[in-house]
Amino acid sequence: MQVMKRVSFFLLLWSAAASVIPSARSFAQTTNTTPGPGTGALYSSSCASCHEVREAAPSHVPDHNALTQMSPESIYRSLSINSPAAHAGVVKLTGQQKRDVAEFLTGRPVGSGLSNDASAMKNLCPTESLGEPFKGPMWNGWGKDLTNARFQTAEAAGLTTDQIPHLQFKWAFAFPNANSAWAQPVVVGGRLYVGSSNGSVYALSAARGCVYWSFAAKAGVRSAITMGPPLKGSDPPQYPLYFGDVKANVYALDAATGKLLWMKSADANPSARITAAPKLFEGHLYVPVASWEATARGPHTECCKFRGSVVKYDANTGEQIWKSYTISEEPKPTRKTESGVQLWGPSGGAVWGSPTIDAARNVLYVGTGDSYTDPQAKTVDAVLAIDLVKGALLWSRQLTESDVADSPNAPDFDIGASVILKTLPDGHSILLVSSKSGMTYSLNPDRQGEILWEHRVGAGNRRGGTMWGAAADDKVVYVPNVDTQLGPGKAGGLTALGLDTGRELWSVKPPVPDCKASDETCAPGQSAAITVIQGAVFSGSTNGVMRAYSTKDGHVLWGFSAMGEPITTVNGVRGTGGSMNGAGPTIVGGMVFFNSGYGYGGDTPGNLLIAFGVE
């Protein structure tokens, strides 16, 4: 093992043999206060059933430790604006009681937090022209292109395998009042655009980390951002930035100034959200819609009326062209629970991944999540092919049956990762699909999604299998695995499969972490989406480590951990690293950008965006 010099925090380099990451400091626990009489009891009666009982809580629900790391403003805002389905236990609390709970958890009063606004930060960029942003290397949107392969060319990456072991820390930016760094950064024209859980979108200098502007959305922004060509008729040219928030609002901003160009609501269901990045194609924006309706609801809340969808907008004006539901039948009353609560169905089929565009066939592909209630539709846990012009469903291929969230033994095998479209050397196209079941499939888009091959890369679990995204070059698909439920030494993993046959070329586990815990908090599940460049695959893990693996055999070329380490940031906000989950790394122009911190589902909170580069 080789240990590189310390750069404000631990930076480690591995040789071909596996090595270990020293355990980092855990987050300091905030001393709780009791602002109002009985506030602890209020929290216990109204919130603890979801935030304390982890086995009963869905993966997106923050645990107690994560709540203590949030700002009181964000907790109070969440309790005040979220739907009854999301916070069924607090609907009867008064505004003051909600404020008391927020202050009890965080140990400080509402209104004492830092400003989220760029103008309050110490690292404002000098005024500079946006210029012609599409000149030069870029990573635009979630999957870098329409196929969602998450592959960056050697020219655009500006990074070789020989340089990777010598990557150096450049800067870190801390999101104020945030416990998660969950949105994938994009880089276009030398500027980095990124959303945050505090509801702000930031424009930074990719090279320096200084901030040009910020925009306050109506809710947290988790989706990656996509820049489009200038709006029709704009003079000077206005380059729009497209994204969604976790209240299902869709935005277009002026990339130069952050000014709002238009905003639309993609779904009226109060639990609806946009997690994945919209896809831009030929003047139209395709927006995927998911929800939390089936999770964290109380025993006396009706469920469920949400259906996943893709919404098509005119990218210039925001006019809705069509909305295609993943479940064609509208939910109807089905049965009542033993306590007399009305259930509705069919429901579910959330779209958690960014759509994939097949320009040759004029088709859009998405994967869907599980069914929320009976009856189960055939289009949940499935790959759907949707006509780009009319929004009609062309075909669907279900990969998991009998997956209903309300059932006691439901596996929860969502397809959260975007579908990857690739062309084989013989000219035939395939769709590569990885899910939480631990299975990866190759489907034939010309034969109704017929399965060509399948390969198991993990055991699968509600927090297992592949969560957020595989990556592929012209010959190989690289698939990350989570399986934190298996514990250290068995969790995580990265597998390389041949595109043509699915034959396993190699499979490696991450080094066993040097930490004492034997549970999921120490297990290096590889939940985050991965990114491949020529010669290397970059993959982050839930125990807070980013690694670069050789595409030849999977040996580790480089690694870095910021878990629990407070560092000095360019914007003067206290930054602490944590789990890496959700968003994948962005590699462009000789630099690697990635997030550290994910305060949900038992993962470790944090609020950092980190930049590394070659010397």
LUMKOL-643421 format. One line per field, with one value per residue (C-alpha): x, y, z; residue in one letter. Coordinates in Angstrom, 3 decimals. Layout:
BEGIN
east [X | ...]
north [Y | ...]
up [Z | ...]
residuo [A | ...]
***
This chain:
BEGIN
east [0.000 | 1.192 | 0.006 | 0.022 | 0.575 | -2.332 | -4.297 | -6.411 | -7.913 | -6.991 | -5.935 | -4.843 | -3.484 | -3.837 | -1.555 | -2.887 | -3.283 | -6.216 | -5.587 | -7.539 | -8.899 | -8.292 | -11.470 | -12.315 | -13.879 | -17.610 | -19.902 | -20.047 | -23.459 | -25.406 | -26.558 | -30.335 | -32.392 | -36.043 | -37.504 | -41.063 | -42.636 | -43.012 | -41.112 | -39.274 | -42.592 | -43.954 | -41.036 | -41.478 | -45.192 | -45.197 | -41.850 | -39.960 | -41.869 | -40.185 | -36.972 | -35.917 | -37.167 | -34.858 | -36.137 | -39.592 | -38.414 | -37.793 | -34.282 | -34.991 | -36.083 | -33.286 | -32.455 | -32.038 | -28.356 | -29.073 | -31.834 | -29.445 | -27.148 | -29.892 | -30.710 | -33.767 | -35.071 | -35.011 | -36.774 | -39.414 | -39.963 | -40.268 | -42.829 | -44.782 | -44.987 | -44.732 | -47.800 | -49.745 | -48.516 | -44.925 | -45.454 | -48.632 | -47.653 | -47.338 | -50.476 | -52.141 | -49.179 | -49.419 | -46.898 | -45.186 | -44.966 | -43.334 | -40.866 | -40.197 | -39.497 | -37.062 | -35.218 | -35.246 | -33.534 | -30.904 | -30.157 | -30.559 | -33.424 | -35.089 | -33.614 | -30.080 | -28.759 | -26.464 | -27.814 | -28.084 | -27.587 | -24.375 | -24.240 | -23.531 | -20.496 | -16.916 | -15.850 | -17.868 | -16.428 | -15.560 | -18.092 | -17.336 | -19.137 | -20.697 | -19.259 | -19.999 | -20.432 | -20.644 | -17.094 | -14.659 | -15.043 | -18.216 | -20.412 | -23.978 | -26.896 | -27.038 | -25.603 | -23.462 | -25.428 | -28.782 | -27.762 | -27.007 | -23.839 | -22.015 | -18.884 | -16.543 | -14.173 | -10.444 | -10.396 | -13.184 | -11.955 | -8.447 | -7.284 | -5.189 | -4.676 | -1.085 | -2.302 | -5.028 | -2.699 | -1.442 | -4.793 | -4.546 | -7.166 | -8.145 | -11.086 | -14.229 | -17.552 | -19.949 | -23.719 | -25.102 | -27.883 | -27.660 | -27.117 | -26.826 | -24.850 | -27.117 | -27.230 | -24.720 | -22.702 | -22.476 | -19.775 | -20.375 | -18.189 | -15.930 | -18.828 | -20.179 | -23.920 | -25.314 | -28.471 | -28.649 | -30.909 | -31.264 | -33.282 | -30.641 | -28.947 | -25.387 | -23.189 | -19.475 | -16.184 | -15.100 | -11.445 | -11.594 | -14.834 | -15.842 | -19.566 | -21.262 | -24.862 | -27.476 | -31.172 | -33.714 | -36.071 | -39.294 | -37.811 | -34.602 | -32.980 | -31.710 | -31.753 | -28.716 | -28.953 | -28.994 | -28.005 | -29.786 | -29.039 | -30.131 | -33.861 | -35.510 | -35.568 | -33.309 | -30.863 | -28.347 | -28.533 | -30.039 | -28.748 | -31.358 | -30.623 | -33.294 | -33.920 | -36.618 | -37.139 | -38.508 | -41.958 | -42.239 | -41.590 | -39.713 | -37.491 | -35.640 | -33.027 | -30.749 | -27.282 | -25.546 | -27.535 | -29.666 | -32.826 | -36.007 | -37.195 | -40.181 | -41.475 | -44.140 | -45.624 | -45.200 | -47.718 | -50.435 | -50.046 | -48.622 | -46.076 | -44.749 | -41.088 | -38.466 | -35.370 | -33.845 | -32.612 | -34.940 | -33.705 | -33.447 | -33.888 | -34.686 | -36.338 | -38.321 | -37.778 | -38.764 | -39.292 | -39.509 | -41.801 | -41.500 | -43.035 | -42.837 | -46.547 | -46.209 | -43.509 | -43.447 | -47.214 | -49.207 | -51.646 | -54.603 | -53.563 | -55.257 | -52.954 | -52.207 | -53.209 | -49.859 | -48.767 | -45.290 | -45.038 | -42.914 | -43.987 | -42.983 | -42.560 | -41.671 | -38.177 | -38.530 | -41.824 | -42.570 | -45.819 | -46.838 | -47.077 | -48.098 | -47.988 | -47.509 | -48.325 | -46.431 | -49.748 | -52.536 | -55.443 | -56.470 | -56.455 | -59.827 | -60.952 | -60.032 | -60.401 | -60.166 | -57.602 | -58.516 | -58.559 | -60.962 | -58.527 | -59.394 | -56.789 | -56.561 | -54.980 | -53.278 | -50.553 | -46.790 | -44.444 | -42.326 | -39.629 | -36.420 | -33.932 | -33.250 | -34.936 | -32.864 | -33.429 | -33.195 | -33.003 | -32.876 | -36.162 | -37.769 | -38.314 | -37.746 | -36.874 | -37.367 | -37.229 | -39.999 | -40.301 | -42.525 | -46.282 | -47.527 | -50.787 | -52.713 | -53.499 | -49.999 | -49.719 | -47.536 | -45.643 | -44.033 | -40.461 | -40.295 | -38.620 | -41.014 | -40.596 | -42.553 | -43.125 | -41.383 | -43.986 | -47.279 | -46.275 | -47.885 | -46.548 | -44.961 | -43.970 | -43.001 | -40.861 | -41.486 | -38.414 | -39.869 | -43.368 | -45.381 | -43.545 | -46.201 | -45.033 | -48.017 | -47.237 | -45.222 | -42.594 | -42.311 | -38.697 | -38.759 | -36.776 | -37.141 | -35.257 | -33.714 | -30.789 | -31.217 | -31.435 | -28.255 | -28.536 | -25.552 | -24.788 | -22.863 | -20.146 | -22.623 | -24.898 | -27.597 | -28.775 | -29.189 | -30.625 | -28.681 | -30.766 | -29.603 | -31.938 | -32.059 | -32.641 | -28.909 | -29.573 | -28.303 | -30.119 | -29.566 | -32.828 | -33.599 | -35.351 | -36.528 | -38.314 | -40.470 | -37.606 | -36.865 | -34.169 | -30.927 | -28.869 | -28.949 | -26.285 | -26.431 | -23.947 | -25.367 | -27.767 | -30.348 | -32.278 | -34.374 | -30.968 | -29.114 | -28.284 | -27.753 | -29.295 | -28.481 | -26.470 | -24.089 | -21.745 | -20.586 | -17.918 | -18.017 | -17.283 | -18.077 | -20.790 | -19.557 | -22.123 | -21.872 | -23.498 | -24.764 | -25.794 | -24.869 | -27.081 | -24.299 | -21.850 | -18.146 | -16.204 | -19.304 | -21.046 | -20.343 | -18.621 | -17.975 | -18.471 | -17.458 | -19.658 | -19.150 | -21.822 | -22.419 | -22.897 | -22.992 | -19.928 | -18.255 | -14.820 | -13.937 | -15.580 | -13.984 | -15.023 | -13.876 | -11.184 | -12.583 | -12.928 | -10.908 | -13.840 | -15.242 | -18.929 | -20.241 | -23.496 | -24.479 | -22.888 | -19.448 | -20.256 | -18.957 | -22.063 | -21.560 | -24.938 | -23.890 | -23.901 | -20.515 | -18.591 | -16.192 | -13.400 | -10.798 | -8.991 | -10.785 | -14.127 | -14.865 | -17.178 | -18.118 | -19.321 | -21.617 | -18.690 | -17.450 | -14.728 | -14.253 | -12.102 | -10.823 | -10.682 | -8.739 | -11.036 | -8.581 | -8.971 | -10.622 | -7.534 | -7.651 | -5.706 | -6.571 | -8.816 | -9.946 | -12.005 | -13.447 | -15.736 | -16.417 | -13.528 | -14.359 | -12.380 | -11.808 | -14.028 | -13.776 | -17.093 | -16.324 | -19.129 | -18.230 | -17.982 | -17.982 | -17.791 | -20.028 | -21.525 | -21.426 | -24.776 | -27.074 | -25.076 | -22.035 | -18.722 | -18.336 | -15.073 | -14.155 | -11.140 | -8.637 | -10.778 | -12.959 | -15.951 | -18.010 | -20.232 | -19.688 | -22.635 | -26.006 | -28.171 | -30.800 | -31.467 | -28.753 | -26.011 | -23.658 | -24.648 | -22.352 | -22.476 | -19.432 | -18.789 | -15.145 | -12.854 | -9.663 | -7.397 | -4.096 | -1.121]
north [0.000 | 3.478 | 6.454 | 9.841 | 13.086 | 14.423 | 17.225 | 18.508 | 15.017 | 11.406 | 10.590 | 7.034 | 5.177 | 1.439 | -0.953 | -3.995 | -5.747 | -4.484 | -2.065 | -0.534 | 2.912 | 4.135 | 4.790 | 8.497 | 10.525 | 10.075 | 13.066 | 14.997 | 14.571 | 17.805 | 18.451 | 18.555 | 21.128 | 21.153 | 24.445 | 23.707 | 21.541 | 17.944 | 18.364 | 15.088 | 13.341 | 15.034 | 13.692 | 10.207 | 10.058 | 11.753 | 10.984 | 8.137 | 5.305 | 6.195 | 7.947 | 5.656 | 2.193 | 1.649 | -1.779 | -0.285 | 2.806 | 3.219 | 4.022 | 7.687 | 8.497 | 10.154 | 8.529 | 10.397 | 11.115 | 12.542 | 14.748 | 16.254 | 17.286 | 19.133 | 22.778 | 23.606 | 25.635 | 22.636 | 20.356 | 22.971 | 23.636 | 19.920 | 19.416 | 22.431 | 21.837 | 18.090 | 15.988 | 14.098 | 10.862 | 11.899 | 13.068 | 11.385 | 11.654 | 15.449 | 16.583 | 17.488 | 19.415 | 23.181 | 25.418 | 26.124 | 22.414 | 21.735 | 24.516 | 23.037 | 19.590 | 21.118 | 22.992 | 19.975 | 17.819 | 20.319 | 22.108 | 25.637 | 27.958 | 28.348 | 31.399 | 30.909 | 29.071 | 30.232 | 31.806 | 29.482 | 32.402 | 32.848 | 36.543 | 35.579 | 33.482 | 34.743 | 33.279 | 35.175 | 34.903 | 38.057 | 38.992 | 36.964 | 36.371 | 32.954 | 32.954 | 29.957 | 27.198 | 24.239 | 24.752 | 22.524 | 19.399 | 18.957 | 16.601 | 17.738 | 16.014 | 12.732 | 10.122 | 12.537 | 11.763 | 10.410 | 6.761 | 7.103 | 5.025 | 7.290 | 7.038 | 10.001 | 9.960 | 10.266 | 13.670 | 15.096 | 13.420 | 14.825 | 12.131 | 9.029 | 5.940 | 7.025 | 10.311 | 8.863 | 7.780 | 11.365 | 13.122 | 16.047 | 17.816 | 21.143 | 22.544 | 21.700 | 23.525 | 23.024 | 23.261 | 25.413 | 23.996 | 20.591 | 17.052 | 15.508 | 16.258 | 14.326 | 16.067 | 15.157 | 18.171 | 18.955 | 20.957 | 22.963 | 25.790 | 25.720 | 26.268 | 23.705 | 23.615 | 21.685 | 21.495 | 20.887 | 19.503 | 23.018 | 23.942 | 26.080 | 25.674 | 26.973 | 28.000 | 27.621 | 27.906 | 24.331 | 25.268 | 27.414 | 26.622 | 30.271 | 30.930 | 33.003 | 32.875 | 30.846 | 30.251 | 29.300 | 26.558 | 25.690 | 22.459 | 20.415 | 19.833 | 16.309 | 15.933 | 16.583 | 19.717 | 19.832 | 22.878 | 23.429 | 25.513 | 29.189 | 29.784 | 30.749 | 34.499 | 35.309 | 38.169 | 38.033 | 34.222 | 32.699 | 29.191 | 27.401 | 25.046 | 22.375 | 20.435 | 19.325 | 19.516 | 17.097 | 18.727 | 17.789 | 21.292 | 21.652 | 24.680 | 26.471 | 29.046 | 31.396 | 29.828 | 33.203 | 34.790 | 32.133 | 34.056 | 31.960 | 31.517 | 29.256 | 26.805 | 24.095 | 21.445 | 17.914 | 16.227 | 17.371 | 14.430 | 15.950 | 13.132 | 13.468 | 14.317 | 14.570 | 12.639 | 11.947 | 14.391 | 15.416 | 14.540 | 17.161 | 16.113 | 18.154 | 21.048 | 18.971 | 18.121 | 14.679 | 14.729 | 11.539 | 11.638 | 9.527 | 9.764 | 8.787 | 8.095 | 4.448 | 5.057 | 6.639 | 6.995 | 6.421 | 3.555 | 5.902 | 7.389 | 6.351 | 4.956 | 5.063 | 7.249 | 8.072 | 6.693 | 7.257 | 9.179 | 10.900 | 14.409 | 16.039 | 19.822 | 22.374 | 23.262 | 26.853 | 27.756 | 25.022 | 24.110 | 20.505 | 18.328 | 15.012 | 13.022 | 9.259 | 7.289 | 4.106 | 2.562 | 3.192 | 2.478 | 5.188 | 4.086 | 3.089 | 2.150 | -1.504 | -2.637 | -1.351 | -2.267 | -3.806 | -0.295 | 0.879 | 2.834 | 2.902 | 1.523 | 2.430 | 0.723 | 0.091 | 2.540 | 2.987 | 2.525 | 5.552 | 6.609 | 7.068 | 7.151 | 9.639 | 8.657 | 7.164 | 8.430 | 6.126 | 8.668 | 5.997 | 4.405 | 7.619 | 5.892 | 6.746 | 4.043 | 4.173 | 1.696 | 1.706 | 1.043 | -1.367 | -1.383 | 0.532 | -1.374 | -4.243 | -4.987 | -5.056 | -3.684 | -5.428 | -2.184 | -1.940 | -3.195 | -3.056 | -1.402 | 0.699 | 1.869 | 5.071 | 6.757 | 10.137 | 11.888 | 10.650 | 9.395 | 6.010 | 2.879 | 0.703 | -2.249 | -3.183 | -5.919 | -6.753 | -8.109 | -8.757 | -10.011 | -9.856 | -6.808 | -4.833 | -2.449 | -3.209 | -6.944 | -8.253 | -10.004 | -7.523 | -7.488 | -3.786 | -4.499 | -1.115 | -0.299 | 2.916 | 2.994 | 4.516 | 2.110 | 2.068 | 1.933 | 0.414 | -0.749 | -4.001 | -4.407 | -6.248 | -3.195 | -4.577 | -2.466 | -3.683 | -2.223 | -2.831 | -2.863 | -3.301 | -3.391 | -3.748 | -7.465 | -7.861 | -8.867 | -7.222 | -7.855 | -7.284 | -6.633 | -6.529 | -3.224 | -4.636 | -7.627 | -6.091 | -6.103 | -9.821 | -10.890 | -11.700 | -12.539 | -12.036 | -12.151 | -11.906 | -9.446 | -9.311 | -10.901 | -8.142 | -6.405 | -3.303 | -1.629 | -4.131 | -4.875 | -1.896 | 1.317 | 4.318 | 3.457 | 1.209 | 2.423 | 0.995 | 1.483 | -0.111 | -3.644 | -3.919 | -2.914 | -2.201 | -2.857 | -1.702 | -3.650 | -2.503 | -5.395 | -3.555 | -6.052 | -8.635 | -6.631 | -5.760 | -8.128 | -9.201 | -5.912 | -3.842 | -4.909 | -4.032 | -6.493 | -6.258 | -8.073 | -8.470 | -6.580 | -9.323 | -12.370 | -11.116 | -13.216 | -12.135 | -10.712 | -9.866 | -9.044 | -7.371 | -6.433 | -3.162 | -3.429 | -4.344 | -1.085 | -0.544 | 0.187 | -1.575 | -1.791 | -5.034 | -3.588 | -1.712 | 1.554 | 0.035 | -1.945 | -0.414 | -0.722 | 0.780 | 2.507 | 5.583 | 5.659 | 4.954 | 6.619 | 5.072 | 6.684 | 4.997 | 2.611 | 3.349 | 3.100 | 5.560 | 4.305 | 5.756 | 3.768 | 4.254 | 4.205 | 7.393 | 6.249 | 7.169 | 4.745 | 4.394 | 0.787 | -0.464 | -1.575 | -4.399 | -6.417 | -4.241 | -3.477 | -0.156 | 2.707 | 5.434 | 6.105 | 8.876 | 9.199 | 12.328 | 10.447 | 12.541 | 14.915 | 18.634 | 20.596 | 24.145 | 25.013 | 27.691 | 29.265 | 29.466 | 27.103 | 24.253 | 21.089 | 17.469 | 14.347 | 11.308 | 8.484 | 8.550 | 7.579 | 8.558 | 10.810 | 9.548 | 11.328 | 13.843 | 13.700 | 16.435 | 18.505 | 16.687 | 17.041 | 14.699 | 16.105 | 14.131 | 14.531 | 13.331 | 13.048 | 11.283 | 11.639 | 9.016 | 5.357 | 5.005 | 6.501 | 9.131 | 12.786 | 15.303 | 18.402 | 18.435 | 18.831 | 17.886 | 18.541 | 16.673 | 17.272 | 16.505 | 18.697]
up [0.000 | -0.849 | 1.161 | -0.535 | 1.304 | 3.350 | 1.659 | 4.558 | 4.800 | 4.013 | 0.471 | -0.201 | -3.166 | -3.610 | -5.427 | -7.287 | -3.975 | -1.926 | 0.893 | 3.722 | 4.504 | 8.030 | 9.946 | 9.952 | 12.713 | 13.123 | 12.991 | 16.236 | 17.775 | 18.182 | 21.703 | 21.531 | 23.347 | 24.299 | 23.033 | 24.136 | 26.851 | 25.812 | 22.511 | 22.970 | 23.467 | 20.342 | 18.338 | 19.824 | 19.087 | 15.695 | 14.050 | 15.726 | 14.043 | 10.725 | 11.754 | 14.605 | 13.567 | 10.610 | 9.582 | 9.046 | 7.208 | 3.490 | 2.319 | 1.617 | 5.187 | 7.212 | 10.530 | 13.830 | 13.267 | 9.826 | 11.230 | 13.774 | 10.921 | 9.039 | 9.535 | 11.662 | 8.728 | 6.383 | 8.910 | 9.699 | 6.006 | 5.269 | 8.035 | 6.841 | 3.078 | 2.570 | 1.919 | 4.612 | 3.020 | 3.601 | 7.178 | 8.326 | 11.983 | 12.045 | 10.249 | 13.543 | 14.950 | 15.124 | 13.399 | 16.720 | 17.535 | 14.155 | 14.877 | 18.326 | 16.843 | 14.318 | 17.056 | 19.378 | 16.751 | 15.655 | 18.899 | 17.509 | 16.698 | 13.337 | 11.622 | 12.953 | 9.903 | 7.141 | 3.996 | 0.995 | -1.356 | -3.348 | -2.464 | 1.157 | 0.212 | 0.316 | -3.034 | -5.645 | -9.158 | -11.063 | -13.719 | -16.854 | -20.128 | -20.636 | -24.160 | -26.362 | -23.776 | -26.156 | -27.354 | -25.500 | -23.350 | -21.297 | -19.325 | -19.928 | -18.164 | -16.261 | -18.600 | -20.644 | -23.823 | -25.037 | -24.507 | -20.753 | -21.135 | -18.656 | -20.833 | -21.288 | -24.253 | -23.706 | -25.392 | -23.231 | -20.029 | -20.400 | -17.999 | -18.669 | -16.520 | -15.945 | -14.476 | -12.247 | -9.386 | -9.246 | -8.959 | -6.563 | -4.478 | -6.070 | -4.104 | -2.144 | -2.015 | 0.916 | 0.479 | 3.321 | 5.515 | 3.836 | 5.080 | 1.620 | -1.517 | -3.823 | -7.239 | -9.924 | -11.085 | -14.800 | -16.559 | -19.723 | -21.022 | -17.983 | -15.574 | -13.144 | -12.424 | -9.471 | -7.360 | -3.627 | -0.932 | 0.480 | -2.626 | -4.317 | -7.682 | -7.980 | -10.901 | -10.112 | -11.907 | -12.630 | -12.312 | -9.164 | -7.365 | -7.071 | -7.421 | -10.134 | -8.931 | -7.085 | -7.677 | -5.013 | -6.212 | -4.410 | -3.005 | -2.979 | -6.368 | -6.807 | -10.583 | -12.729 | -14.880 | -18.683 | -20.719 | -24.011 | -27.098 | -27.059 | -26.789 | -30.050 | -30.566 | -27.622 | -28.254 | -26.740 | -26.699 | -23.563 | -22.871 | -20.733 | -17.831 | -17.277 | -14.049 | -11.597 | -7.839 | -5.257 | -5.392 | -9.100 | -10.425 | -13.735 | -14.359 | -17.132 | -16.022 | -17.916 | -17.585 | -17.553 | -14.740 | -13.022 | -13.952 | -14.173 | -17.773 | -17.053 | -14.452 | -14.664 | -12.362 | -13.737 | -11.413 | -9.012 | -6.605 | -3.376 | -3.041 | -6.605 | -7.120 | -9.827 | -8.820 | -12.234 | -14.829 | -17.659 | -21.154 | -23.901 | -27.552 | -30.654 | -28.871 | -26.400 | -22.752 | -21.417 | -17.661 | -15.490 | -12.436 | -9.273 | -5.784 | -2.114 | -1.698 | -0.679 | 1.922 | 5.376 | 5.498 | 8.654 | 9.268 | 8.809 | 5.453 | 2.216 | -0.441 | -3.296 | -6.223 | -7.795 | -11.170 | -12.586 | -15.820 | -18.427 | -19.422 | -22.720 | -22.833 | -25.467 | -24.271 | -25.460 | -23.774 | -21.215 | -22.948 | -22.167 | -25.293 | -23.712 | -20.488 | -20.655 | -17.503 | -16.702 | -15.595 | -18.081 | -15.726 | -13.258 | -9.601 | -8.164 | -4.631 | -4.060 | -0.442 | 3.098 | 5.704 | 9.048 | 10.518 | 7.808 | 5.639 | 1.947 | -0.475 | -4.144 | -7.124 | -9.418 | -8.421 | -8.452 | -11.383 | -10.438 | -12.901 | -10.889 | -13.789 | -16.567 | -19.883 | -22.705 | -26.247 | -29.269 | -32.107 | -34.827 | -33.715 | -32.409 | -29.065 | -25.401 | -22.819 | -19.045 | -16.195 | -13.586 | -9.871 | -7.999 | -7.507 | -4.460 | -4.022 | -5.608 | -8.324 | -9.806 | -13.322 | -15.889 | -16.448 | -12.980 | -12.382 | -16.158 | -19.114 | -21.190 | -24.785 | -25.476 | -28.828 | -28.814 | -30.947 | -29.505 | -26.075 | -26.744 | -25.060 | -27.753 | -25.574 | -22.025 | -20.530 | -16.861 | -15.065 | -11.577 | -10.816 | -7.563 | -6.244 | -4.355 | -1.637 | 0.604 | 0.592 | 3.551 | 1.426 | -1.430 | -2.699 | -3.756 | -6.931 | -8.626 | -11.799 | -10.520 | -12.931 | -16.377 | -19.311 | -21.433 | -25.242 | -27.083 | -30.619 | -31.105 | -33.759 | -36.021 | -36.014 | -33.722 | -30.783 | -27.218 | -24.038 | -20.837 | -17.680 | -14.071 | -11.077 | -7.306 | -7.831 | -8.466 | -12.085 | -15.256 | -18.539 | -22.229 | -24.104 | -27.819 | -28.654 | -32.009 | -30.445 | -27.702 | -25.187 | -25.570 | -23.076 | -24.901 | -21.835 | -18.071 | -15.380 | -11.595 | -10.071 | -6.543 | -4.077 | -4.424 | -1.678 | -1.022 | -0.653 | -2.797 | -6.389 | -8.653 | -7.381 | -9.550 | -12.623 | -14.524 | -17.298 | -20.617 | -23.253 | -26.709 | -25.489 | -21.777 | -19.314 | -15.777 | -13.052 | -9.404 | -6.579 | -3.174 | -0.884 | 2.315 | 4.154 | 3.694 | 5.821 | 5.375 | 3.141 | 1.205 | 0.422 | -2.653 | -5.795 | -9.419 | -12.278 | -15.945 | -18.498 | -22.231 | -24.168 | -26.702 | -24.448 | -20.854 | -20.065 | -16.831 | -17.557 | -13.969 | -10.651 | -7.627 | -4.123 | -2.541 | 0.129 | 3.545 | 5.509 | 8.651 | 10.935 | 13.977 | 13.088 | 11.645 | 10.316 | 7.160 | 8.307 | 7.784 | 4.664 | 1.405 | -0.738 | -4.205 | -4.538 | -6.477 | -10.247 | -11.816 | -14.651 | -17.149 | -19.150 | -21.316 | -18.967 | -15.695 | -13.885 | -11.065 | -8.310 | -4.910 | -1.901 | 1.058 | 3.481 | 1.835 | -0.569 | -4.223 | -6.206 | -9.747 | -10.984 | -13.992 | -16.828 | -17.581 | -14.395 | -11.746 | -9.680 | -7.817 | -9.386 | -6.891 | -3.915 | -1.645 | 1.549 | 3.164 | 5.545 | 8.621 | 7.947 | 8.300 | 5.718 | 4.585 | 1.640 | -1.022 | -0.027 | 3.690 | 4.736 | 7.084 | 5.010 | 6.131 | 4.005 | 4.243 | 2.195 | -1.592 | -3.014 | -5.854 | -8.147 | -10.016 | -10.621 | -13.445 | -15.379 | -17.827 | -18.836 | -16.631 | -13.495 | -11.437 | -9.537 | -7.018 | -3.972 | -0.428 | 1.960 | 1.884 | 4.966 | 4.153 | 4.855 | 7.461 | 5.279 | 6.670 | 6.159 | 4.514 | 2.354 | 0.069 | -3.640 | -4.217 | -7.188 | -8.050 | -11.025 | -12.629 | -11.797]
residuo [M | Q | V | M | K | R | V | S | F | F | L | L | L | W | S | A | A | A | S | V | I | P | S | A | R | S | F | A | Q | T | T | N | T | T | P | G | P | G | T | G | A | L | Y | S | S | S | C | A | S | C | H | E | V | R | E | A | A | P | S | H | V | P | D | H | N | A | L | T | Q | M | S | P | E | S | I | Y | R | S | L | S | I | N | S | P | A | A | H | A | G | V | V | K | L | T | G | Q | Q | K | R | D | V | A | E | F | L | T | G | R | P | V | G | S | G | L | S | N | D | A | S | A | M | K | N | L | C | P | T | E | S | L | G | E | P | F | K | G | P | M | W | N | G | W | G | K | D | L | T | N | A | R | F | Q | T | A | E | A | A | G | L | T | T | D | Q | I | P | H | L | Q | F | K | W | A | F | A | F | P | N | A | N | S | A | W | A | Q | P | V | V | V | G | G | R | L | Y | V | G | S | S | N | G | S | V | Y | A | L | S | A | A | R | G | C | V | Y | W | S | F | A | A | K | A | G | V | R | S | A | I | T | M | G | P | P | L | K | G | S | D | P | P | Q | Y | P | L | Y | F | G | D | V | K | A | N | V | Y | A | L | D | A | A | T | G | K | L | L | W | M | K | S | A | D | A | N | P | S | A | R | I | T | A | A | P | K | L | F | E | G | H | L | Y | V | P | V | A | S | W | E | A | T | A | R | G | P | H | T | E | C | C | K | F | R | G | S | V | V | K | Y | D | A | N | T | G | E | Q | I | W | K | S | Y | T | I | S | E | E | P | K | P | T | R | K | T | E | S | G | V | Q | L | W | G | P | S | G | G | A | V | W | G | S | P | T | I | D | A | A | R | N | V | L | Y | V | G | T | G | D | S | Y | T | D | P | Q | A | K | T | V | D | A | V | L | A | I | D | L | V | K | G | A | L | L | W | S | R | Q | L | T | E | S | D | V | A | D | S | P | N | A | P | D | F | D | I | G | A | S | V | I | L | K | T | L | P | D | G | H | S | I | L | L | V | S | S | K | S | G | M | T | Y | S | L | N | P | D | R | Q | G | E | I | L | W | E | H | R | V | G | A | G | N | R | R | G | G | T | M | W | G | A | A | A | D | D | K | V | V | Y | V | P | N | V | D | T | Q | L | G | P | G | K | A | G | G | L | T | A | L | G | L | D | T | G | R | E | L | W | S | V | K | P | P | V | P | D | C | K | A | S | D | E | T | C | A | P | G | Q | S | A | A | I | T | V | I | Q | G | A | V | F | S | G | S | T | N | G | V | M | R | A | Y | S | T | K | D | G | H | V | L | W | G | F | S | A | M | G | E | P | I | T | T | V | N | G | V | R | G | T | G | G | S | M | N | G | A | G | P | T | I | V | G | G | M | V | F | F | N | S | G | Y | G | Y | G | G | D | T | P | G | N | L | L | I | A | F | G | V | E]
***
